[in-house]
Amino acid sequence: MGLLVNGEWRDKWYNTEDNGGEFKRESAQCRGWIGDDRYPAESGRYHLYVSLACPWAHRTLIFRELKQLQDHISVSVVSPLMLEQGWSFDTEQGSSGDALYNSQHMHQIYTRHQSDYTGRVTVPVLWDKQREEIVSNESADIIRMFNSAFDDITGNREDYYPVALREEIDAVNERVYHTVNNGVYRAGFATAQDAYEKAYGELFDTLDFLEQRLAQQRYLAGAQLTEADWRLFTTLIRFDAVYHGHFKCNRQRLAEFPNLSNYLRELYQQTGVADTVDFDHIKRHYYISHPMINPTQIVPAGPQQDFSARHDRHRL
């Protein structure tokens, strides 16, 4: 993992020393919006750069499927290996290649957007082919845009952020983001025992809370599937394979939570979602790209998981 400083690439890990051993995530800098005057909703105009390993990028791929945007928004997939040059387009290591510019590395997309860009080079990136610039590198914004901006083009008006549930969705998202989505990273990237234990405790407090919530209702905001569920899904699907061991989130496996594990299987079985899940990319990315955590870079063979197995969520 690296960053750009005035357009120059630096292979530099996160600085936790200044934060008492705590990992703190950098906020997204590009926050344009499809539907305003600068970025009108047009078929074929936008391109999505993603990693199949990254849970934040995974959200956007899921919404591209759910909202039937495959023919309207093109995609390039980076390699799962994030090494000295960060995310790359190495086709020999699982990348699709950069379909637009034949770039070698993702940081070249950022400097194409802004030659003196300073900041972390992250995915997902939503790119405007016409203006040749980044619209957004904030996954939460991208899924909101995908949810509604192209409805007149696709005719798909399924709404995962309905007005009546927004207060509930926002409240769930706020807790899940800090303690689960980012919480696993706060545990895994911590360099001080107390910082790790704080993140670990908050993570499992929230998983216990979600387990009880899902005992009473089918989805996080009630009876309707919403963006809150998909934002949680991309962390849960990686939990036992990566976060439990690699990030030391090991109080128990997700498979040991009856409601969460059944809920996870139901979401996985939604049309098109399984096609967005690639455990080869997921496991190779985490276990090879973090030598400070896994210096041998050995990728574990397990665990065995069957997300196509029957679930019991119909009872609710």
WOVENVEN-V924213 format. One record per residue. N is the residue number from 1. RES is the residue in three letters. PSI is psi in whole degrees, 0 to 359 (NA if undefined). BURIAL is 1 if it has 9 or more other C-alpha atoms within 8 Angstrom, else 0. Layout:
BEGIN
[[N/RES/PSI/BURIAL] [N/RES/PSI/BURIAL]]
END
This chain:
BEGIN
[[1/MET/129/1] [2/GLY/193/1] [3/LEU/165/1] [4/LEU/140/1] [5/VAL/110/1] [6/ASN/40/0] [7/GLY/359/1] [8/GLU/132/0] [9/TRP/136/1] [10/ARG/128/0] [11/ASP/89/1] [12/LYS/127/0] [13/TRP/171/0] [14/TYR/142/0] [15/ASN/102/0] [16/THR/344/1] [17/GLU/323/0] [18/ASP/351/0] [19/ASN/25/1] [20/GLY/31/0] [21/GLY/4/1] [22/GLU/136/1] [23/PHE/130/1] [24/LYS/127/0] [25/ARG/138/0] [26/GLU/138/0] [27/SER/149/0] [28/ALA/143/0] [29/GLN/336/0] [30/CYS/113/1] [31/ARG/44/1] [32/GLY/172/0] [33/TRP/123/1] [34/ILE/129/1] [35/GLY/345/1] [36/ASP/182/0] [37/ASP/327/0] [38/ARG/324/0] [39/TYR/77/1] [40/PRO/152/0] [41/ALA/112/0] [42/GLU/136/1] [43/SER/133/1] [44/GLY/355/1] [45/ARG/332/1] [46/TYR/151/1] [47/HIS/141/1] [48/LEU/125/1] [49/TYR/125/1] [50/VAL/164/1] [51/SER/136/1] [52/LEU/343/1] [53/ALA/330/1] [54/CYS/126/1] [55/PRO/329/1] [56/TRP/316/1] [57/ALA/326/1] [58/HIS/323/1] [59/ARG/316/1] [60/THR/324/1] [61/LEU/320/1] [62/ILE/314/1] [63/PHE/329/1] [64/ARG/324/1] [65/GLU/310/1] [66/LEU/323/1] [67/LYS/11/1] [68/GLN/50/1] [69/LEU/9/1] [70/GLN/323/0] [71/ASP/357/0] [72/HIS/335/1] [73/ILE/115/1] [74/SER/167/1] [75/VAL/142/1] [76/SER/137/1] [77/VAL/128/1] [78/VAL/166/1] [79/SER/151/1] [80/PRO/343/1] [81/LEU/117/1] [82/MET/95/1] [83/LEU/221/0] [84/GLU/329/0] [85/GLN/15/1] [86/GLY/208/1] [87/TRP/135/1] [88/SER/168/1] [89/PHE/41/1] [90/ASP/106/1] [91/THR/339/1] [92/GLU/349/0] [93/GLN/27/0] [94/GLY/1/1] [95/SER/151/1] [96/SER/347/1] [97/GLY/163/1] [98/ASP/108/1] [99/ALA/340/0] [100/LEU/314/0] [101/TYR/0/0] [102/ASN/37/0] [103/SER/157/1] [104/GLN/331/1] [105/HIS/152/1] [106/MET/330/1] [107/HIS/340/1] [108/GLN/332/1] [109/ILE/319/1] [110/TYR/319/1] [111/THR/339/1] [112/ARG/322/1] [113/HIS/315/1] [114/GLN/115/1] [115/SER/332/1] [116/ASP/31/1] [117/TYR/139/1] [118/THR/125/1] [119/GLY/174/0] [120/ARG/146/0] [121/VAL/103/1] [122/THR/165/0] [123/VAL/153/1] [124/PRO/162/1] [125/VAL/127/1] [126/LEU/119/1] [127/TRP/138/1] [128/ASP/111/1] [129/LYS/328/1] [130/GLN/312/0] [131/ARG/349/0] [132/GLU/60/1] [133/GLU/162/1] [134/ILE/129/1] [135/VAL/308/1] [136/SER/144/1] [137/ASN/27/1] [138/GLU/112/1] [139/SER/323/1] [140/ALA/322/0] [141/ASP/319/1] [142/ILE/317/1] [143/ILE/329/1] [144/ARG/320/1] [145/MET/314/1] [146/PHE/328/1] [147/ASN/328/1] [148/SER/338/1] [149/ALA/331/1] [150/PHE/13/1] [151/ASP/323/1] [152/ASP/337/0] [153/ILE/315/0] [154/THR/333/1] [155/GLY/2/0] [156/ASN/110/0] [157/ARG/19/0] [158/GLU/127/0] [159/ASP/116/0] [160/TYR/6/0] [161/TYR/61/1] [162/PRO/145/0] [163/VAL/318/0] [164/ALA/339/0] [165/LEU/4/1] [166/ARG/320/1] [167/GLU/317/0] [168/GLU/316/0] [169/ILE/314/1] [170/ASP/321/1] [171/ALA/316/0] [172/VAL/314/1] [173/ASN/318/1] [174/GLU/313/0] [175/ARG/315/1] [176/VAL/320/1] [177/TYR/306/1] [178/HIS/323/1] [179/THR/341/1] [180/VAL/294/1] [181/ASN/306/1] [182/ASN/341/1] [183/GLY/321/1] [184/VAL/324/1] [185/TYR/321/1] [186/ARG/326/1] [187/ALA/311/1] [188/GLY/327/1] [189/PHE/0/1] [190/ALA/144/1] [191/THR/16/1] [192/ALA/142/1] [193/GLN/315/0] [194/ASP/325/0] [195/ALA/319/1] [196/TYR/312/1] [197/GLU/326/1] [198/LYS/312/1] [199/ALA/318/1] [200/TYR/313/1] [201/GLY/316/0] [202/GLU/322/1] [203/LEU/308/1] [204/PHE/335/1] [205/ASP/317/0] [206/THR/321/1] [207/LEU/321/1] [208/ASP/317/0] [209/PHE/315/0] [210/LEU/323/1] [211/GLU/316/1] [212/GLN/322/1] [213/ARG/317/1] [214/LEU/354/1] [215/ALA/339/0] [216/GLN/338/0] [217/GLN/156/1] [218/ARG/322/1] [219/TYR/172/1] [220/LEU/328/1] [221/ALA/11/1] [222/GLY/227/0] [223/ALA/351/0] [224/GLN/136/0] [225/LEU/126/1] [226/THR/179/1] [227/GLU/332/1] [228/ALA/322/1] [229/ASP/318/1] [230/TRP/328/1] [231/ARG/325/1] [232/LEU/321/1] [233/PHE/316/1] [234/THR/339/1] [235/THR/316/1] [236/LEU/321/1] [237/ILE/338/0] [238/ARG/355/1] [239/PHE/302/1] [240/ASP/327/1] [241/ALA/331/1] [242/VAL/300/1] [243/TYR/326/1] [244/HIS/312/1] [245/GLY/305/1] [246/HIS/321/1] [247/PHE/10/1] [248/LYS/31/1] [249/CYS/67/1] [250/ASN/27/0] [251/ARG/318/0] [252/GLN/160/0] [253/ARG/156/1] [254/LEU/328/1] [255/ALA/342/0] [256/GLU/358/0] [257/PHE/106/1] [258/PRO/313/0] [259/ASN/315/1] [260/LEU/320/1] [261/SER/322/1] [262/ASN/318/1] [263/TYR/316/1] [264/LEU/317/1] [265/ARG/321/1] [266/GLU/315/1] [267/LEU/318/1] [268/TYR/327/1] [269/GLN/1/1] [270/GLN/146/0] [271/THR/125/0] [272/GLY/344/1] [273/VAL/317/1] [274/ALA/328/1] [275/ASP/345/0] [276/THR/355/1] [277/VAL/122/0] [278/ASP/99/1] [279/PHE/337/0] [280/ASP/311/0] [281/HIS/316/1] [282/ILE/308/1] [283/LYS/319/1] [284/ARG/321/1] [285/HIS/303/1] [286/TYR/313/1] [287/TYR/338/1] [288/ILE/327/1] [289/SER/352/1] [290/HIS/67/1] [291/PRO/339/1] [292/MET/338/0] [293/ILE/320/0] [294/ASN/77/1] [295/PRO/335/0] [296/THR/342/0] [297/GLN/25/1] [298/ILE/131/0] [299/VAL/120/0] [300/PRO/148/0] [301/ALA/329/0] [302/GLY/190/0] [303/PRO/163/0] [304/GLN/128/0] [305/GLN/141/0] [306/ASP/95/0] [307/PHE/357/0] [308/SER/357/0] [309/ALA/159/0] [310/ARG/149/0] [311/HIS/169/1] [312/ASP/16/0] [313/ARG/345/1] [314/HIS/338/0] [315/ARG/340/0] [316/LEU/NA/0]]
END
